[in-house]
C-alpha cells in the first residue's frame, strides 16, 4: 500500500472512530461488546476465576412452571439453545485466501445446586457449512477441507463448600494464555480439575488440565500432542487475585506444561473518578516465558518477556485507551488460547522479538444518545523494530467493530449482531492483509 493510500485510510479510520467506539485487547472483546466506562473493564487476571453464565428467565413459562415446586437442583435448571452463524473472509499477507460461512452453536444445560453442594454442567457444540469453498479453507470455522463437526465440549460436576469450589471433567478455562478463545464458531474446552475460591476480596485458582479440545476438533488431546509433540503432558497452574473494589485490582498467575514451556503473568490496575462524569484508570501487565524440563520445542519456546502499560479515561459512554508495550529478546508463543496482551488485535499480537508497540483505542456506547444496544470500537496498533527474517520490520493494524444487541426483555433479548473489519500492513510481507467477520448470536432460554 502506498503512502497516499495509507494516509487516506487513516483519515477514514479516525473519522469513523470519533463517530463510534473502542476497547483494547482483543480478548476483552470476545465475551461482550466494549464497556461504556473504564469501571466496567474486566482484565485477564480478573477473568481468571471462571464464572457461570447469567441465567435469563425462560421464555416458555409452561416448561418452567412444573419445576418450580421441585428441589433447587431441578427448579433452578438452566437450559439454553445458543445459536451462532459466522461469516469470515481473510486475505492473508502471504497471499492465501480463506473464506467460509458456517452455522451452528450449542445446547447448554446447568443444574441447580443439590443440597447447596453439587452442580452439573453439560454443553454440546456443532458447526456446519453453509457456504464453504474447498479451496478456501483455514478460517477456523470448520474442520480442514471445510467439513462440519460436532462435539460434547462440556461435561462436569462441581462441589462447593464455604466459598471453595472443586470442578472436574470437561470445562472452560479462562487463564491468561490457556482459555476458551471464543473467537470462532466454537471455543477451546479442556479436561481438567480445578480448585478455586470465587468470593471475597482475595480469590485463588489452581488446577491441572490434561487435555484440550481446540476450536474445530472433535477430540481431546494432551497439550503436547496439540502442538505436534508425540508425548503426553498436561498443564498445572496457580493464580492469586486481590480485587477489593472497582478502583484497584492486582494478581499473579503461573502455569507450565512440563518439557514444553511455562509462563508467569502479573497485572495491576488502579482507577479513580476524575471529575463529574469522568473516570480514569491505568493498567499494567508483565509476562515472563520460560523453558521447562526437556524443552521439546527448542527455540520455539525460548525465555522472553513482555511489558505493557495502558492508561484509559471514559466519559458519557466513550472510552479512550492508549497502550505502550515492549517485547523481550525472543518470540512469544500462544499455543492454547488468546493472548492477554493489550496490543493483541484481530490479526496480530505485537510481540515480535524486541518489538515496541503503541495502541490507540476509542469506544462509544450509543445508548447515551438514545440508541440502546449499539456500540462500536476502533483500535489502531503500530509495531516498531521487530526482529523477523534476520532484519527489523515495522507493521500496523487497524480494526473496527460494530455491535448491536437487543437489550429489552422478550423473545429477541440476547440477539447480538457483530460486524468486524481489519487491515494489516507488514513490511516483511508482500501484500497487506484484510479480514472481514460477520457474526450473529442468539440465546433461547428454554428453562
N, C-alpha and C positions, 0 to 999 in steps of 0.2 A: 504494500500500500504506500503511495506517495505521500510526501509531507502535506500537500494541499488537501488531499482526501482525508488524511488523518486529522488535520485541523478542523475540517468541516464536520467530521464525525464527532469530535469532542464538543464542538459548539452545539450540535444537535443533542448530545447527551446531557450537557449542562442545562440546556433549555428544558429537557424533559425532567431532569432531577428537581429543579426548583419549582416545577409544577406538580411533582409527585412525591417520591419517597426513598427510604433506605434503611439498612441494617448493616451488619458487618460480616462476621464469619459465616461461611456457607452452612455450616452445621446448625447454626441458630435459626435458619430458615426452613429446616426440614419438617419440623413439627407444627409450625404455625406461621401466619403472616408476621411481619416485623412488628415489634412493640410500638405503642404510641407514646411511651415515656421511658426514660432511662431506668426508672424504678421497676419496670416490668422485665428487664433483661435477665435471662437466666443463662449463665455461662456453663462451660463444660464441667467445671468442678461442682456447680450447684445441681446439675442434672445427673450426677454420678449415682445418686440414690434413686433407684427405679421406682416410679410411682404408677399405680394402676390408672387407666383412663377414666375420666369423669363419666359417670353414668347419666344418660338422659332419661326422662320419663318415657315409658313405652307409648308408641303411637296407636297401638291396637289394645284398648283397655280390656276387652274380653279375654285376651291372652293373659294379662297380668292379674286380673281380679281373683281368679281361682287360687292363686298362690298366696294372696295377702294374709290368709288365716293360718298359713303353714309356718313352721320354724324359719328363722332368718336364712338358713342355708338354702332354702327354696324361695322364700319370699323376696330376698334381695338378689335373686339371679339376674345377671346382665347377659343378654343375648342380642347381638348386633350383626346385621349384614352390611359389610363395608365394601362398597363398590368403588372401583377405580378404573378409569380409562386414561391412556397416556400416549401422546404422540411425541416422538423425538427424532430430529434430524441433526446430524453432526457432520460438518465438513472439517476434517482434522488438518493440522498443519503439515502432515506427511502426505496429503492428497487422498487419504482414504475417506470414503463417504459411507456413513451408516444411517439407516432410516427404518423406522417401524412405527406402527400404531397397534397398540395392544389393549385388551380389556380383561377385567377380572376383579380381583380383590380378595376378600377373606370373609369367613364366618367366625365370629368371636363369641366365646362363652366364658363367663366367670361366675362361679357360685357365690352365694353369701357365705358368712362365717358360720361354721359348725361349732357350737359351744364357745364362740369367740376365740377359737384356737386353730381351726383348719379351714383352708380355702383351696379350690381347684380352678385351673385356668386352661383353656384349650383354644387354639386358633388354627384353622386350615386355610392355606393360600392357593390361589391359582392365577395364571397369566396366560392368555390365549391370543393368537394373532388375529388382527382384522385386516390390516394391510402390512405385509412384511416381505419385500422382495428378497429372494435367496442371496442375491449378490450384494446386499447392503446390510449384512449382519453387524453385530458388535455394539448395539445400542445399550445392552444390559437390561432390556425389557423382556427378552425372550432367550431361550437357550440357543446355543450355536446352530446355525443353519435356520434360524428363525422359527424354532419349534416352541410350542406351548409346554407348560409344566404345571404340576400340582403337588403340594407337599403339606404334611402336618408339621407346621413350624413351631407351634407352642403346645406343650402338654406338661403341666407341672402341678405340684402340690406345695402349699405354703403353710407353715406353722408359725404362730406368733405367741409371745408371752412377754408382758410388761414392756412393750415397745420394741422388742427384738424379734426379727423375722428370719426364718430359715426357709429357703426355697430350693427345690431340687427338681430337675427334669429339663425339658426344652423351654427356654425362656429368652426374654430380651435382656441385653446388657447395654448400658449407656456409659461405658468408661471412656476416658478421653481419646484413646486410639483403638479401642475394641468396642464396637457399638453397632446398632442396627442399620445405620447409614440409610435411612429411609428416603432415598433419592430416586428410586426406580419403581417398578411395579410392586415388588415385594422386598421386605427388609432382610438383613442378616439376622439369623437367630442362632442360639447356642445351646449345647447340652452342658449344664453346669450345676454347681451347688453354690449358693450364696448365703451369707450371714450379714445382716445389716440392722442398724438402728436408724429408724426413719424419722423420729420426732425429737424435739428439743433443739437447743442451740448447737450442741455438739453431736454430730452424726458420724457413723463409720460404715464402711462396707469392706468385706473381704470374701474371698471365694476361690474356686478352682473351676475352670472350664476345660473340658477335654475335647470337645468337638465344635465345629462351626458349620452352619449351612449358609453358604453365600447366596447372593441375590437370586440367581436363576437356577440354583442347584436343587435337586430333589433329594440329595444325600447329605448326611452329616459326616464330616471327615475331621481328622486331627488337624491342629493348626499347622504343623509342619507339612503334612500332605497337601494342605490347601495352597502352599507355595511351591509345591513340586519336589519336596524332600521326602524320600521313602522311609521315614521314621515317624513314630507316633510320639508327639509331645503336646502337652496342654499348657494352659496359661494360668498362673497363680497371681493374685493381686491383693492389694490392700489400699484403702483410701480413708482419709480423715477430713471432715468438713466442719468448719466453725462458721455458722450463719446466724448470728444473733438477731439481726433486723435488716430492713431494706437498705440501710446505709453502710453496711460493712459485711464482707464475707472473705474467707480465706480457706485454703485447703491444700492438701498434698496427696498425690497418688503415685503408686509404684506397681508395675506389673512386668512379668517376664515369662518367656517361653524358653525352657532350657535348651541349650545348643543352637538357639535361633537369635534371640536378642531380647532386650528389655528397655523400658523407659520409666523415668520419673517425671512427674509433671506437677508444678506448683503454680498457684494462682492467688491473687489478692485483688479485691475490689473495694472501693470506697465511694460512697455517693452522698450528696447533700443538697438540700434546697437552696438555690442561689438567690432567688427573689420571687416575687409573686408570679406564679405560673411557670417559672424557670427551674429546672433541675439539672444538676451536674453529676458526673460520675467519671471515675478513672479506674481502669482495669489493667493489670499486668500479668504476664504469664512467662514461665520458663520451663523448657523441656530439655532433658538430657537423655540421649540414646546411647546404649552400651551393649557390648557383646556379652553373651552368657555361654559358658561351657565350651563346646567344641566348635562353635561358630560355623555352622553348616553352610551358611550363605556367603562366607568370606567377606569380601569388600562390599557386598550389598547391604550390610548392616554394621558399618563401622561406627565407632564412637563419634558423636557430634552433639551439638546443642542448638537451641533456638530461643531467642529472647524477644519479647514484644511488649509494647505499651499502647493503651487505647483510651484516650480521653473522649468524653461524649457529653453533649448537652441536649436538652429537649424543651420544647415549648409548644403548647396548643396542638399536640398531635404530631409535631415534627421532631425528628431525632437526627442529629448530626454527629458523626463519629470520624475520628482521624486516628489511624494506627500507623505505628512505625515498628518494623521488625528487622532483626539481624539473625543470620544463619551462621552456623559454625563451619568447620573445615571440610566436612563430608556430607554426603547426601542423606537426607532423612527418608525413612521408609514408612509407608502407610499400607499395611497388609490387610487389616481386619476391620476396617471401618473408616469413617470420615475423620479428618483432622480437626482438632480444636483451634487451630491457628487462626488468629484474627485476619490473616491475609490469605485465607483459603477461599477461593471463589468457585464458580461453576465448572471451569475447565482446568484450572491450575491452582496448586498451592505454592506460594512464592517462597520456597525454602531450598533452592539450589545451594551448593556449597559456596559459602562466603557471600551470598546474595543479601543485599539490602533492599527492603521493600517499604513502600508507602501506600496506604489505602485511605481513600476518602469515601464517605458513605452518608447518604441523606435519605430519610424515610418520612412518610406522611400518612396519617390516618385521616381519611376524608370524612369520618363521622362528625368531626367538629364543624363541618360546613353543611351538615345535613344529609350526607350520602353514607348511610350506615353500611358497614361490611366491606367498603372499598379501601384498599391501601396499596401502596407501591413502594418500591425500594430500588435505588440505583447505587452501584458500587463501582469504583474505579481503582485498580491497583497497578502500580508500576514497580518492577524489579530491576535492580541495577547491579552490574558486575558479577552476575552469577557465573560460576565455572561450569563450562559444558564444552565437550569436544575439544579439549586442550586449549580453549580460549575463554574469553569472558564476554557474555552477551546480556543485553537488556531485553525486557519484554513488558508488555502492557496488556491488561484485560479489563473490559468494561461489561457489566451485567445490568440488566434491567428486569425487574419482576413486578407484575401487577396481579393483585389478589382480589377476588370478590367472594365473600362468604355471607350467606343468609344468616342473620342473627335472630330474627323473630321466631318465636315458638310456632311449631306447626310441622307439616309434612316436609317442607323444604329446608327446615333448620339443619345446619351442617353441610348444606350444598356448598362446595368450595371449588371455584374455577381459578386456576393459576396459569398465567401466560408468562413465559420467560424467554429472554434473548441474551446471547453472549457473543462477544467479539474478542479475539486474541491475536496479538501481533508479537512474534518472537523472532529476534534477529538470527537465531540459529536454525530457523525453518525456512522452507522455500515459499510458503504461502501463509496467509492469515487463516486462522481457524474460526469457525462460526458454529453456533449451536442454537436451536430453537426447541423449546419444550412447551407443550400444552397439556395440562393435567386437570382432570375433573374427578372430584371425590364426592361421595355421598354416603352417609351412615344412616341406616334404618334401624332404630332401636325396636326390636321385637318384644323384648322383656326388659 
